[in-house]
Amino acid sequence: MSSEQSLTIEQLSEYQNVVITQPNCPYCVKAKALLDQQGTEYSTLVLGQQLTKTVMVDFIQHIANVNVRTVPQIILAGHYIGGHDDLVAYLDRQIDNNDFDDFEL
């Protein structure tokens, strides 16, 4: 893949909901299935097609000050979530927080 085909950090920053994946990644499939179950709309970017691994690593470092080497990498509502396990924990927290929506003292 030539550098002209790869998205830039500035272009990646425009995505509000994105899952960065690579082919044949079981955790990528699981993460996207979880988002689909939640009804979350997102874009999928594939390493080696829309962006290079170097750009992904630099982008995550830029937005979250985290060094990553694996996929999936997930951003929701413009906020860095992390990988599959981080998404599971994030969704669990969302469900737990919603349990008290109608709670009054």
Protein Blocks (a to p, Z undefined) as FASTA:
>chain_A
ZZklpccfklmmmpmbdcdddehilklmmmmmmmmmnopacddddehilpcfklmmmmmm
mmnopacfbdcdddeehiafbdmklmmmmmmmmmmmmmmmmgcZZ
